[in-house]
């Protein structure tokens, strides 16, 4: 086998791996319960200042998410950094059950440049991000005036994250956020608190 054919086979294998990964992500999305058909359209916040939003956020609670549930045991964070005028660099990190750190890099596209509150995120390899698969909706649906915490959801309400600038959130603030979730069409009973975050 020539070096050229070996490279071609490796590239093909990499593409298949990436497509399989995307398919598993989409399968996980399909298996998660969506909101009822009569639920009103999800609303995002009126405006997000991306400069203030940049930096590291700590996961406080979330809806079950298969891949993350299997991979991450604790200390889940998301770090955002301006990349271009309409994209944001994303790095998700967590600690696995064996104590090793797991991280993945992605990119978020600003879908609504008027509010900056609606994005699409992909964690596919850079050379595959042109594909129309593997992107997930990322909508900011509740946000503290001081950008101390945020609630992130998606239109079908299958997934939800409560994030904060600090590793913990005081109980009163957390409970106030949770009480507002039904007004967004989310069921608080599905929330899974992140270990050690409250």
C-alpha positions as a LaTeX table, in Angstrom:
\begin{tabular}{lrrr}
\hline
Residue & $x$ (\AA) & $y$ (\AA) & $z$ (\AA) \\
\hline
Unk1 & 0.00 & 0.00 & 0.00 \\
Unk2 & 1.38 & 3.38 & $-0.99$ \\
Unk3 & 1.71 & 6.33 & 1.40 \\
Unk4 & $-0.97$ & 8.15 & $-0.60$ \\
Unk5 & $-3.48$ & 5.32 & $-0.26$ \\
Unk6 & $-2.72$ & 5.00 & 3.46 \\
Unk7 & $-3.41$ & 8.71 & 3.93 \\
Unk8 & $-6.63$ & 8.39 & 1.98 \\
Unk9 & $-7.77$ & 5.48 & 4.15 \\
Unk10 & $-6.91$ & 7.41 & 7.32 \\
Unk11 & $-8.84$ & 10.44 & 6.11 \\
Unk12 & $-11.79$ & 8.22 & 5.27 \\
Unk13 & $-11.69$ & 6.60 & 8.70 \\
Unk14 & $-11.54$ & 10.01 & 10.37 \\
Unk15 & $-14.57$ & 11.20 & 8.40 \\
Unk16 & $-16.52$ & 8.06 & 9.32 \\
Unk17 & $-15.59$ & 8.51 & 13.00 \\
Unk18 & $-16.73$ & 12.12 & 12.97 \\
Unk19 & $-19.97$ & 11.22 & 11.22 \\
Unk20 & $-20.58$ & 8.40 & 13.68 \\
Unk21 & $-19.98$ & 10.78 & 16.56 \\
Unk22 & $-22.44$ & 13.25 & 15.09 \\
Unk23 & $-24.97$ & 10.49 & 14.55 \\
Unk24 & $-24.69$ & 9.46 & 18.20 \\
Unk25 & $-25.24$ & 13.07 & 19.24 \\
Unk26 & $-28.30$ & 13.33 & 17.04 \\
Unk27 & $-29.54$ & 10.00 & 18.34 \\
Unk28 & $-29.20$ & 11.24 & 21.90 \\
Unk29 & $-31.21$ & 14.33 & 20.97 \\
Unk30 & $-33.90$ & 12.23 & 19.34 \\
Unk31 & $-34.26$ & 10.01 & 22.42 \\
Unk32 & $-34.67$ & 12.91 & 24.85 \\
Unk33 & $-38.27$ & 13.91 & 25.58 \\
Unk34 & $-39.34$ & 17.11 & 23.89 \\
Unk35 & $-41.86$ & 19.65 & 25.13 \\
Unk36 & $-45.51$ & 19.08 & 24.28 \\
Unk37 & $-46.60$ & 20.19 & 20.84 \\
Unk38 & $-48.86$ & 22.88 & 22.27 \\
Unk39 & $-46.04$ & 24.56 & 24.21 \\
Unk40 & $-45.50$ & 28.18 & 23.11 \\
Unk41 & $-42.29$ & 28.95 & 21.15 \\
Unk42 & $-39.28$ & 29.31 & 23.40 \\
Unk43 & $-38.19$ & 32.90 & 23.95 \\
Unk44 & $-34.59$ & 34.01 & 24.37 \\
Unk45 & $-33.44$ & 37.08 & 26.29 \\
Unk46 & $-33.60$ & 40.50 & 24.66 \\
Unk47 & $-29.84$ & 41.04 & 24.46 \\
Unk48 & $-26.54$ & 39.37 & 25.33 \\
Unk49 & $-23.35$ & 41.41 & 25.62 \\
Unk50 & $-20.84$ & 38.92 & 24.23 \\
Unk51 & $-17.88$ & 40.73 & 25.79 \\
Unk52 & $-19.46$ & 40.31 & 29.24 \\
Unk53 & $-20.56$ & 36.77 & 28.45 \\
Unk54 & $-17.05$ & 35.63 & 27.52 \\
Unk55 & $-15.00$ & 33.70 & 30.06 \\
Unk56 & $-15.63$ & 30.61 & 32.16 \\
Unk57 & $-18.99$ & 29.36 & 33.42 \\
Unk58 & $-19.53$ & 26.55 & 35.94 \\
Unk59 & $-22.34$ & 24.07 & 35.51 \\
Unk60 & $-24.77$ & 24.18 & 38.45 \\
Unk61 & $-27.51$ & 21.90 & 37.12 \\
Unk62 & $-28.74$ & 20.47 & 33.82 \\
Unk63 & $-31.23$ & 18.22 & 32.12 \\
Unk64 & $-29.88$ & 14.68 & 31.56 \\
Unk65 & $-27.53$ & 14.58 & 28.56 \\
Unk66 & $-26.33$ & 11.11 & 27.60 \\
Unk67 & $-22.78$ & 11.83 & 26.43 \\
Unk68 & $-22.04$ & 14.22 & 29.28 \\
Unk69 & $-23.66$ & 11.89 & 31.82 \\
Unk70 & $-21.37$ & 9.06 & 30.75 \\
Unk71 & $-18.19$ & 11.11 & 30.47 \\
Unk72 & $-18.32$ & 13.69 & 33.27 \\
Unk73 & $-18.40$ & 13.03 & 37.02 \\
Unk74 & $-17.93$ & 16.60 & 38.33 \\
Unk75 & $-16.52$ & 20.11 & 37.83 \\
Unk76 & $-18.03$ & 20.78 & 34.41 \\
Unk77 & $-17.19$ & 24.17 & 32.92 \\
Unk78 & $-17.65$ & 25.99 & 29.63 \\
Unk79 & $-15.28$ & 28.73 & 28.48 \\
Unk80 & $-16.16$ & 31.16 & 25.70 \\
Unk81 & $-13.86$ & 33.47 & 23.76 \\
Unk82 & $-14.50$ & 35.78 & 20.80 \\
Unk83 & $-13.19$ & 34.15 & 17.61 \\
Unk84 & $-14.48$ & 36.24 & 14.70 \\
Unk85 & $-17.22$ & 38.84 & 14.30 \\
Unk86 & $-19.86$ & 36.10 & 14.19 \\
Unk87 & $-18.28$ & 33.09 & 15.90 \\
Unk88 & $-17.19$ & 32.19 & 19.42 \\
Unk89 & $-14.59$ & 29.62 & 20.49 \\
Unk90 & $-15.91$ & 27.12 & 23.03 \\
Unk91 & $-14.00$ & 24.81 & 25.39 \\
Unk92 & $-15.94$ & 22.40 & 27.60 \\
Unk93 & $-14.10$ & 20.71 & 30.45 \\
Unk94 & $-14.99$ & 18.26 & 33.21 \\
Unk95 & $-13.43$ & 15.74 & 35.57 \\
Unk96 & $-14.14$ & 12.07 & 34.86 \\
Unk97 & $-14.82$ & 9.38 & 37.44 \\
Unk98 & $-11.15$ & 8.31 & 37.39 \\
Unk99 & $-10.00$ & 11.85 & 38.16 \\
Unk100 & $-8.74$ & 12.60 & 34.65 \\
Unk101 & $-9.75$ & 15.85 & 32.98 \\
Unk102 & $-11.76$ & 15.64 & 29.77 \\
Unk103 & $-12.05$ & 18.57 & 27.37 \\
Unk104 & $-13.47$ & 19.27 & 23.95 \\
Unk105 & $-13.14$ & 22.33 & 21.72 \\
Unk106 & $-15.86$ & 23.68 & 19.49 \\
Unk107 & $-17.23$ & 26.78 & 17.82 \\
Unk108 & $-20.50$ & 28.67 & 18.21 \\
Unk109 & $-22.13$ & 30.62 & 15.38 \\
Unk110 & $-24.24$ & 33.66 & 16.25 \\
Unk111 & $-27.60$ & 32.99 & 14.59 \\
Unk112 & $-29.36$ & 36.13 & 15.81 \\
Unk113 & $-26.90$ & 39.06 & 15.59 \\
Unk114 & $-29.56$ & 41.50 & 16.79 \\
Unk115 & $-29.75$ & 39.94 & 20.28 \\
Unk116 & $-26.71$ & 37.58 & 20.29 \\
Unk117 & $-28.93$ & 35.28 & 22.38 \\
Unk118 & $-29.32$ & 32.47 & 19.85 \\
Unk119 & $-26.35$ & 30.42 & 18.68 \\
Unk120 & $-25.51$ & 27.07 & 17.14 \\
Unk121 & $-22.62$ & 25.04 & 18.53 \\
Unk122 & $-20.53$ & 22.31 & 16.91 \\
Unk123 & $-17.80$ & 20.12 & 18.36 \\
Unk124 & $-16.93$ & 18.43 & 15.07 \\
Unk125 & $-13.26$ & 18.63 & 13.98 \\
Unk126 & $-12.43$ & 21.96 & 12.33 \\
Unk127 & $-12.19$ & 20.45 & 8.85 \\
Unk128 & $-15.70$ & 18.97 & 9.13 \\
Unk129 & $-17.60$ & 21.94 & 10.51 \\
Unk130 & $-18.84$ & 22.91 & 7.06 \\
Unk131 & $-21.12$ & 19.86 & 7.15 \\
Unk132 & $-24.80$ & 20.61 & 7.90 \\
Unk133 & $-24.82$ & 18.12 & 10.80 \\
Unk134 & $-23.61$ & 17.97 & 14.35 \\
Unk135 & $-24.78$ & 21.47 & 15.35 \\
Unk136 & $-26.86$ & 22.09 & 18.44 \\
Unk137 & $-29.02$ & 25.07 & 19.36 \\
Unk138 & $-27.76$ & 27.22 & 22.24 \\
Unk139 & $-30.30$ & 29.81 & 23.37 \\
Unk140 & $-29.83$ & 32.13 & 26.35 \\
Unk141 & $-33.29$ & 32.14 & 27.97 \\
Unk142 & $-32.56$ & 33.72 & 31.36 \\
Unk143 & $-29.61$ & 35.86 & 32.39 \\
Unk144 & $-28.61$ & 37.72 & 35.54 \\
Unk145 & $-28.26$ & 41.50 & 35.10 \\
Unk146 & $-24.70$ & 41.23 & 36.41 \\
Unk147 & $-23.96$ & 38.13 & 34.25 \\
Unk148 & $-23.47$ & 36.08 & 37.42 \\
Unk149 & $-25.62$ & 33.19 & 36.16 \\
Unk150 & $-27.34$ & 32.10 & 32.96 \\
Unk151 & $-29.90$ & 29.55 & 31.81 \\
Unk152 & $-29.29$ & 27.95 & 28.40 \\
Unk153 & $-31.91$ & 25.96 & 26.53 \\
Unk154 & $-33.00$ & 24.98 & 23.03 \\
Unk155 & $-36.27$ & 25.33 & 21.08 \\
Unk156 & $-37.55$ & 21.79 & 21.62 \\
Unk157 & $-36.75$ & 22.00 & 25.35 \\
Unk158 & $-34.96$ & 18.64 & 25.38 \\
Unk159 & $-31.92$ & 20.14 & 27.09 \\
Unk160 & $-31.21$ & 22.78 & 29.69 \\
Unk161 & $-28.20$ & 24.08 & 31.58 \\
Unk162 & $-27.94$ & 26.40 & 34.57 \\
Unk163 & $-24.47$ & 27.97 & 34.67 \\
Unk164 & $-22.79$ & 30.42 & 37.01 \\
Unk165 & $-19.57$ & 32.39 & 37.20 \\
Unk166 & $-18.72$ & 30.70 & 40.49 \\
Unk167 & $-18.59$ & 26.96 & 41.27 \\
Unk168 & $-21.62$ & 27.29 & 43.56 \\
Unk169 & $-24.83$ & 29.31 & 43.52 \\
Unk170 & $-26.56$ & 30.44 & 46.68 \\
Unk171 & $-29.77$ & 28.49 & 47.38 \\
Unk172 & $-32.10$ & 31.50 & 47.18 \\
Unk173 & $-30.84$ & 32.46 & 43.71 \\
Unk174 & $-30.98$ & 28.86 & 42.51 \\
Unk175 & $-34.54$ & 28.38 & 43.74 \\
Unk176 & $-35.65$ & 31.63 & 42.09 \\
Unk177 & $-34.20$ & 30.45 & 38.76 \\
Unk178 & $-35.88$ & 27.05 & 39.08 \\
Unk179 & $-39.27$ & 28.63 & 39.89 \\
Unk180 & $-39.12$ & 30.55 & 36.61 \\
Unk181 & $-38.43$ & 27.48 & 34.46 \\
Unk182 & $-42.12$ & 26.55 & 33.95 \\
Unk183 & $-42.69$ & 30.00 & 32.44 \\
Unk184 & $-40.18$ & 28.94 & 29.76 \\
Unk185 & $-41.96$ & 25.61 & 29.25 \\
Unk186 & $-39.39$ & 23.56 & 31.17 \\
Unk187 & $-40.10$ & 20.94 & 33.84 \\
Unk188 & $-37.91$ & 21.58 & 36.93 \\
Unk189 & $-38.34$ & 17.96 & 38.00 \\
Unk190 & $-35.97$ & 16.87 & 35.24 \\
Unk191 & $-33.07$ & 18.96 & 36.56 \\
Unk192 & $-29.96$ & 17.09 & 37.68 \\
Unk193 & $-27.83$ & 19.14 & 40.12 \\
Unk194 & $-24.11$ & 18.98 & 39.36 \\
Unk195 & $-22.15$ & 17.24 & 42.16 \\
Unk196 & $-20.84$ & 19.72 & 44.75 \\
Unk197 & $-22.26$ & 22.75 & 42.93 \\
Unk198 & $-25.00$ & 23.72 & 45.40 \\
\hline
\end{tabular}
